[in-house]
Every structure is written in structure tokens, then in C-alpha cells.
Amino acid sequence: MVNCCGLITVKNKPVPLKSIAVEVSVQGHVATVSSTLQYENLEESPLEAIFVFPLPGEAAVCRFSAKIGQTEVVAEVQEKQKAREQYDDSLSSGQQAFLLEESDESPDVFKLSVGSLPPGEKASVSLDYVTELAVQADDGLRLCLPAVLNPRYQPQGSDSGSGGSALVSSVPAASVPYSLSLSARVSSPHPICRVESNCPLDPLNYLNTEKTQATVSLAAGHQFDRDVELLLYYQDTHQPTAIVEAAQASAKPGSLMGDPVVMLSLYPEFPNDVMSSMTSLGEFLFVVDRSGSMSFSMHNGSGAQDRIGSARDTLLLLLKSLPMGCYFNIIGFGSGYESFFPKSVEYSQKTMDEALQKVKAMRADLGGTEILQPLKHIYSQHCLPDQPRQLFLFTDGEVGNTKEVLDLVKANAGSHRCFSFGIGEGASSALISGVAKQGGGQAQFITGQDRMQPKAMQSLRFALQPAVVDISVKWNVPKGVSVTPLSPPIRVLFQGQRALLYAQLTGKSSGDTEGSVTVKYSLAEHPAENQLSFSLKPAEDTGLTVHRLGARTLIRSLEMEERQGDGEKKGVKEKVVELSVQSGVSSAFTAFIAVHKVDGEAVQGPMLRRQVPTPMLCQSSMLTTLLGSSAMPRRMQGSSAMPRRMQGSMAMHQRMDRGLKGTLLGKGYMGFGRRRKMNGTKVQRDFDYPAPASDPAMDPLLQLISLQKASGSWVLEAALAEVLGKTEEEVAKPKPAPVDQEVWATVLALVWLYGFKMEAQEEWQFLAMKAVSWIQAQKAASVSECVQAGNTLLGCQVQKETLGF
């Protein structure tokens, strides 16, 4: 392994990507993002630069252009292999070419090839993409610009595909040689309350008195060394809306781009009394990443907990919050996987205690990140009768076979619901969001100084709520107009969650200009209905964002259909290519190609290839890897005519294709700071992971939670008194005489939670519900007297009704 800092050129100069400028246009719940990347060839030879970078998993690239000198070339969409061949041919004939293609393994990874830049020449590359904004637990809308493309772990024996998407050059964040500027214009039907970010922002600038339009920018001088998040907060953000977008003027009527498209944003309101009733049934499987990268810190600030430590605390909370009568298991995975129990066990004091002992011993010591194998194991196990199986997947999301994972999740969605949690910078949005979408659950991202526990508890609340079933969507439009849905059927609805639906409107109505949509479903055996009316007249000046998002939605559905084996019979791939070319939206089977036809001579000799690095957020600069390869047209790679120096470089590429994390963290890696064994022989260690930090003193809240019994009660003991800040004698003395000690201890715990930890109520609300249910089951007398005595002892003023009595 070469010990240099990231990628350098033959003259030890930085790679030729100089800067990235981003402009964002937000319209309510969707956004168009325009990025411009500036390159310069500082070498004496023609240069090919390869830049592998991430985009949001739900994004669709819709425009790509390149500017060399004063000449701009706009790319066109072509079938992928045809585009690659044209790119190679153009370089061979001495012309400048640019190729943008989606990874074969994951839809959130793209590879940009900047071909044949003459010495001293500058190039500007621009790409636009459209994306939906995810709704957060606090009603904020999240836009993420992924800066961090962590090395994606390639499962052993897998082939990374010819697209070269696994060629990821990562460097320590401090060494990233390019900067980022970002400005955003936000428009909303409702007033904009505020905009927040994990990076410094200039003040929000309102453009009108209604505060429905505003601009905001990143503070100057930002280095693109982390994911950039924007959180947008509107008034009344959960109100349902419908937007009808006008057809593209140049497109043929009857085609997707030639007809208006409607985007429907739905928020069904569920009755509070139904949603507050929690089921006690279910089989809960907690699938936890134990790969080496889980030893990294949750964020770069001081006092940050490591990811595996946060996962342990979260499992403690989840295990304590499960209802009596359910079943559970915990599966840790890395290069292999380990289950706490051979099969799921009934939740009891005994099984909970056994699981908690194993949780305490969990470490990030299982090598690489193989999600597919544990999922296959889970899906092969028979489901328990009347116990709906629900998966909670926790991972930092660095895998190279995302599409294969999503296909497996979708194939089992009828019997398994999946909730997913992306931990830390660089988690793959395609994997995290895709698992939840295909598995009928909810995706959560834990970045910066976010705490994992409240997000996990919100998902548990969804998992315990009554299921919404028998969902149907009916479009009602005037005679002469027909509706073609572009979105797959809705399989799951949650309280406070959005469903975006797209549909194509074909034909015209002579009279009526109104349409409506009716959504019906059943909740807790009660039928419900929601209806929304909308104008068929297209909104003005909306561009083609809705059309492109509708096309992307349909393309993703067709791609999955093709991967599941029906594609050849139905000609699905051809449909995807046709739709992608027509809409200008990226797909797995197409690529953007731009050729600048100049009067140049054919390239003599090898052209230098440079891998542009993406930042890797580590706690030390433990990994600095040279991924550069001398390059020529793809069809010459591997040729016997290739110079020896280039063959060696290509061989290194192929090793890296099998996955950087597979190389560094594969099977046989024996913990932190030890040497790996290969075929029984000791080899030099690749690098040392930092040893896990010793656990800090447990937070009082977690300490109290750890003392709760599976039934929901607490025992009067010294450890409880310590959390309450009292001696055992001080806690025992005020107990009302007729009251049982366990009831008294449980009331004290509740009073302490409501008196001192209200800011964390989302984390402990299920524990409190279990405690109240347990006390009520004891038919204990003098509960009011207990609450009053508890308030006096702890110096609180909590009302009995507040506790739920």
C-alpha cells in the first residue's frame, strides 16, 4: 500500500478538481440542484480525470453539460454501452469527451470521466438533478448534499461491474483540495419559518413580506469535507397539496413529457385514540452493523461517542421498551453475522437480561459490511403465527451491492416490515431510504450531533401502532381526461408521514377544470377516507421538476422489475432506456455523453488517468491510498500491449474493486491492532483501528432505564436510590405504609422521569407506559399518596394525571 496523502500527480501536484459550486431551487417538498465542477490540467500531458461521487438516493440527474474555454457542450442521454463506446472512440480520435454514468451496484453513486484535457486547459462541468425532500420527525424537510463517499464494501466473490463505480479514492478530510460554495432559493405555498444546517450559514434573506420566498447561502470558505444538510421548516408543512405541471412544449402529446403530470402530497390524519393504542404482538429483529467503521465517532466534535457505543445504548432502550408477549432477537453483522439466540425468543425478564449482557459485550469487530447474508438468513426463517415480523437495521451504510439488497427486501415485503437507520457521515441514502421504502417502514439518518435513541423510539412507535391496510387510490377526472399512475401502489401509511404520488394526465376536458383523488384505507378495522380536489390547469413557471421526478419514480420501478427476472420477457430494459432518453433522466441502463469535436490529433501514447478523491471522515488519517491508473479506452484495458507499469496499476484497481473495506476489514481480521492471517501465514497489518474508548460513566437516564424490569416495574434498591440522588434509607423511609415496595419504587422512577427528564420524553415514553400499566395491574391502593410523597422526596411537582393515573 502506497503511503502518500490521497492522490497526487506525477509532479506531486493536487488533483485537477479545483472547486464545486452548487445552486439549489426548492419548491415546497421538491428541489432542483445544479452543481458546477471546475477542473484544470496542470500537467504536460493530456489528462483523463475520474471523479466518483455520491448523490441522494432518490435523486434523478436530468442535465449534464461541459464547457471547455468558451465552448459549451450539452450532453445527451444514450444507452450506457453505446455511450461508453462513443466516449472511448472520441478520446482515441483526439477529441474531448465527458461521460457521466450511474453505478451498476448503487443508484446513489455516479462516475464522471473528464476525458482528454490538453495541458494547461480548464474545463467546467455542470450537472442538474431533481430530488424529493424527506420529512423529518420535527416536521423539517431535509436536503442532503453528500460529500462523503465511503469505500463501499464488496461482498467476497462479487464482481463490481464494468462501470468502475467501486474505484473510490478517499483521503483524510483535511486533505480535500477543493472547496464548496452553495446558495439556495426557497419557495413554498406556506411561510418559511427557518432554515438550519450542520454547516455555517449566512442569515436567511426573505424576498417578500409573506415570507414564502427566501434565499440562503453557506458561509464563504466552506471546505467540502462533510455531508452538507439543509433543514427547511414551513408553517403547516403537513397539509396535503397537489401540483399540476405543464407538458414540455417540444414533446409529443400522449408521451410522458408531452402530457401534464400531477404530483400529490398526502397526509392522512389518524384518530388519536386509535394511534395511542399500542399492540403487544410482534417479532422484533434488531440487525446491527458491527463492522470496523462502527468504531468511528458519531461526529467530529469533542466528547463524541463511538457509533457502536451509541448502538449499544439504543438497544438497551429498545429492549426495555418492548411489550410483554412479543418475541425478539438481535443479529450483529460484519463479514459474517452472529445471532444472540438461534431463533427469536419470547420477551421475558430472563431473555431480556441475557440479551442485555450480550449487548454490553458488543464491539465493532466483525470486519467488513455484509448486509445481504444476514437478511437472507432472516428471510429463510419461518415467521411466527400472529406475530408480525419487524426488522430494525442499523448501519453506517457502506455496501457495494445495494440493488441486490433492495431486491431481496422487496421480495419479502409481504411478511417483513423494515425500519432503517443510517449512522454517521457517508451512509448510503440509496441503501437506507431504499430498505425502508421497499420494506414498508421508515428511514432515519443520524448525522452530526444527532442522538440515535429518539429516532429509534419514533420508529418503534410506528412499529407498535395499528397497521393501515387495504389502501386504495382513486383518481376522479372529467370526461376526456385519463390518468396513468407513475408511482407504485402505497403499501404503508404512518401518522405524520408524507406519501408523494405522480400521475400522467392525458387528453383534455371541454368543460370541467377540476379533478380529485380519493384515498381509502382501513385502520384498526375501521374504514377511513380522505379526498383532495385540485385544478387541472397547470401551474405556471414550474419547469419540469415534477415530470422528471415522475419519470424517475417509474424508471426505478421498471429497473427493479427487470432485476427480478421479468425484464427480458417484457422488454423492460428497452422501456427504461426509451423513458430515460425521452425525459433526460438518468437510469441504470443509460449514461450522459458529451463530445467536444475539435481539430485534434489522435492521442499518442498513454493518457494519464487521475482519480479525484472524495473525503473520508475518520478519526485519524489511517488510510491514504493511491488509486490512480494510467488509462486508455476501456477496450484496451487488460491488453498484452499495456506497459508493465500500467498493468500493475490496473491490477491494483481490480483489487480495490473487490472493496476497500473488504481488503482492510475482511474475514480473518483479528480485532484492533493485530496482524491479519492469510492462508495460515502472518502478513503485515494493513493498519491499526483505534481501540474502542472505555465507556464513560453511564448517563443517569440510561442508568435508570437499565434498572427497569421487563414487566415495567422497578425494585427498591441502592442502585435506584443512587440515580435519584438519595441514600437507600432516604428512599425507603417516606413509603406509605400499605404500599408494596415495588409499587413505591416504580412511582418514584416515574416522578423522577417527569420531573427531571421531560426533554427526553420521546426516549422513555414506552417505559413509562409499561410502568403505569404494571401499577394498574397491581390494583395498588394509595397511588395518589405515593405520588405526593414522591414529589416531596424528590422536590418535584408532578401531577398524578400527568403520569397517566
Buried (B, 14 or more C-beta within 10 A) or exposed (E): EEEEBBBBBEEEEBBBBBBBBBBBBBBBBBBBBBBBBBBBBBBEBBBBBBBBBBBBBBBBBBBBBBBBEEEEBEBBBBBBEEBBBBBBBBBBBBBBBBBBBBBBBBBBBBBBBBBBBBEEBBBBBBBBBBBBBBBBBEBBBBBBBBBBBBBBBBBEEBEBEEBBBBBBBBBBBEBBBBBBBBBBBBBBBBBBBEBEBBBEBEEBEBBEEEBBBBBBBBEEEBBBBBBBBBBBBBBEBBEBBBBBBBBBEEBEEEBBBBBBBBBBBBBBEBEEEBBEEBBEEBBBBBBBBBBBBBBBBBBBEEEBBBBBBBBBBBBBBBBBBBBBEBBBBBBBBBBBBBBBBEEBBBBEEEBBEBBBEBBEEBBBBBBBBBBBEBBEEBBEBEBBEEBBBBBBBBBBBBBBBBBBBBBBBBEBBEEBBBBBBBBBBBBBBBBBBBBBBBBBBBBBBBBBEBBBBBBBBBBBBBBBBBBBEEBEBEBEBBEEBEBBBBBBEBBBBBBBBBBBBBBBBBBEBEEEEEBEBEBBBBBBEEEBEBEBEBEBEBBEEBBBBBBBBBBBBBBBBBBBBBBEEEBEEEEBBEBBBBBBBBBBBBBBBBBBBBBBEEEBEEBEEBBBBBBBBBBBBBEEBBBBBBBBBBBBBBEBBEEEEBEEEBBEBBEBBBEBBBBBBBBBBBBEBEEBEEEBEEEEEEEEBBEEBBEBEEEEEBEBBBBBBBBBBBBBBBEBEEBBBBBBEBEBEEBBEBBBEEBBEBBBBBBBBBBBBBBBBEEBEBBBBBBBBBBBBBBEEBEBEBBEBBBBBBBEBBEBEBEBEBBBB
